[in-house]
Amino acid sequence: MCTVKELTLTSAPHSTKCKVTHNSPALVFSAEGYTGNFFHDFSDGFVPLFITINSLFYNQDVILVISDCNDLWWPQKPQLVFVIRKLDVGRAILNKNEVINAIEEVGFDVNVLDPTTTHTCMAKAFKLVHSSHAMLGVHGAGLTHMLFLRPRAVLVQVLPIGVHLPSNISFKGPAKNLGLEYMVYKVKTKERSLAEIYGTNDLVLENPDAYVNGNYSNMRVYMRTQNLKLDIVRFNRYLVKVYKEAKKFMDMENELSFLFGRPRQNSALL
């Protein structure tokens, strides 16, 4: 029983404001002691907890506060690989940190992959991507890492203006052939750096096909000059859909692991 922590409950100063409040009483209990096998889990844990609740808090809601909680009991989060691009190659996300925070807040564990770094070996990249439930990035060569994703994983292509044709050929079609759940986030005018450079009514933004007009050198504007600053509010609404699909894949994977004894996929940071 030395593993059970002793707790002392005190009242907080009146000047302290709680971020979370409840209208129901709390019951603090320890999950340590001899727990860890089914006999002691019930005899030392569930049964005493059941008796205490029904004796002291009969017919009312109770907030359970667990001390000495095992990390393995926390719900598993879907793993998402965020493929980033550098400013010098174009199509970079300017508010990258805000995007990462939004992805984490919706419920993902985020691993950042920079394909341009010389320290990224293929084995590590494969391990990272293959263990993930989703991959997200702006249209570009880095999304080729989708080849390492497992069937039913989610591929999210952030689509700038002027690249709709190569995006479909390079990623949408192959993603379907690989059995991936393909999703696309199309950026709006205010999310493009080109709007600040050329203005929203310029031909560059109004009609990319007419601007290029068969001259591929004009594509440089869309491929190299263009960067993105995502609307976090709009992007967050989209992320909810991505999370649902990734969570669905993760839950299916865990169910198969339980039924057939397959080990869970573990993420690996580069």
N, C-alpha and C positions, 0 to 999 in steps of 0.2 A: 504493500500500500504506500510505500515511500514515493512511488511515482505520481501519486495524486497530489496536486497542488492545493495548498490551503489558501483560501481567498478571504479577504476582509472587505465587506461592503460598507461604503461611507457615502454620505450625501455630498454632492458637488456644491461648490460655492454658488450663491444666487446669481452671480454675474456670468456664470458659465451657461451657454445655450447649447442644448443638445441638437445635433443635426437630424437625429431620428428619434421619434417618440412613439409610444404605444399606449393604448387605453387598457391593455390587459396586463396582469401581473407576470413577472418573469420567474422562471425556476432555473437556477444554476445547478448543473450537475457535471460530474467528471466522467470522461469516457476512457480513463486509464485504469489502473488497478490490474485485475486479472483478465480483463477483456482481451479478446484476440482469438478466442475459439467460441463455438456456438453455445456451449454449456454456460460459460461465464458471461457471455454477451447477454444471455437471457436471465440467468440467476442473479448477476451482479449489476445488470444494466436495465434491460427493458422491464422486467417484472417489478423491481423497486420503483422505477420511474412511473410505471402504470399505477401502482398503489398510492404513491405520493400525490400524483395529480388527482386521482379520484377521491382521495381523503381530504386534501386541502383546497382543491380548486374544482370541486364537483360541478359539472354542467356549466362550465365557462371556458373561454379561450385562455390559453397559456402560451407565453413566449418562452421557448426553450433556449437557454443559453449554455452552450457546450464549452467546457474547459478541457484542455488536453485533447483537442480534436486531431484526428489523424488526417494528414494532408491528402491521403488517397480517397477520402470520403467526399472531397469537394468535387462538384461537377466538372467534367473534363471540357475544355474549350476547344473549338475547332482551330486548326492551325492554318494561317494564311501567309503565303509568301508575297511580299510586296517588292516587285521588280522596279528598281529606280533607274533613272537616266541622269547623266551629268549635263550641266548647262551647255558645255561646249559641243555636244552632239545634237542638241535640239530636242524638242518635245519633252522637256523636263517639267516636273510638277514643282512649281515655285513654293507652294505652301505645304511642302512634304511633311513637316512635323505635325501640322494640323490634321493632315490626312491620316497619319499614323495614329494619332490620338482618337480620331473618329472611328477608325477600324477597331481599336481596342475597346472603346466605349460600347460598341454594339455587341461585343462578346467574343472577339477573336483574340488569340495569341498571335502576335505579328512577328515574323522574321523577315528582315530586310535583305534582299539579294542585289548586289551591285555586280552585274556581269562584266563590267569594264576593269575591275581590279585584277591585278596580275597575281594576287594571292589566292584566287578562287580556283581550286582544282575541280575537275569534273566529278570525282568521287564524292566530294563534300557537297557540290551542287546537287548531285543526284540524290544523296541522302536527305538533304533539306527539302527538296521539292517533292520527292516521292512519298515522304512521310506527311505531307500537308494535305489539307482538305480543300484548299482554294489557292488560286494564284491571281494576282491583280497587277496590271501594269499598263502603261501607255503603249500604243501601237509602235512596234519596233522589234529589232532582232532578239532582244532579251526575252520576248515571249516564246521563243523557240524552246525554252525550258519546259514548255507544256508537254513535250515528249516524255518527260520524267514523271508526269502526274499519273495517278491511277485512274482507271475508268470510273466514272460517276463523280470525280472531283470537279470543282467549279473553276472555269477559266473566265476571268473578267478582263475584257479589253477596253481601256479608256480610249475613246475615239476622238481625235482632234479633227478639225475641218480639213478637207482636201485629200484624205487618205482612205476614203470608203472602199474604193475598188481594191487596192492592195490588201486592205485589212480583211476583206472577205476571202480573197484568194489565199492569203498566207496563213490565216488563223481560224476564221469561222468554219470553213470547209474541213480542214484537217482536225479541228477540235471535235466536230461531229463524228468523223471517222475514228477518232481515238476513244469515242464513248464518253467524252467530257460533257459537262453541263456548261454550255457556252452562254455568256451574258455580255452585253455591251453597254457601256455608259457613254452616251454621246454628249460632248461638251456643248454648252450654249455660248452665244457670242460673248457675253460678259466674262466667260471663263478663259478666253483666249487672249494671249498677249498681242496678237495681230490686230485686235480691235483698237489698242492704244497706238499702234504704229501707223495703221492705214485709215482708221475710222470705220465705223460700222457699216457705212454705205458704199465702201470701196468694192470694186469688182473682185478683189482678192477674197473678200468674205461673202459677197453677194452670190457669186457664181464661179467657184473654183475651176470647174471644167472649162468655162469660157476663158478664164485667165490663163490656164495652162495651154489650152488649144493645141494639143499635140506636141508642144515643146517641153520635153521633160526637164530641161534646165530650170523652167519656171517652178517646178515642184520643190525646188530648194526652199522656197518661202514656207511651204507647209512642213517640209521634212527637217530643216535645219534652223530656220529663223523662229518658228512657232514654239512657244512654251505655254504652259497652262497654269492657271490658278483656280482650283476647283471651288465651287460654291459649297461650303461644308454642310449647310442646311439641306440643300438639294441632294448632295452626295450621300448624306447620312440616311435619307429616306431610301435611297437605292441600296445602301449597304444592308439594310434590314432584310431585303429580298435575298441578297447574296448569303447572308448569315443563315437564313432558313434553309437554303439549298445545301450549304456546307454542313449544317447541323444534321440534316436528314442523312447525308452521306456518312457522317461520323457515327450516328446512332446505328445505322445499318451495319457499319463495320464492327462496332462494339458487340452487336447482337450476334454476328457471325463468329466473332472471337469467343464469345461465351458458349455458343453451341458447339463449335468445332475445336476449341482450345487453341486458336491462333493467337499469337502475341500481338498486343497493341502496337501500332506504329508510333515511334517516338521521334519527336522533332530534334533537329540538331542545328545549332547556330554555327554560322561560318565564323 
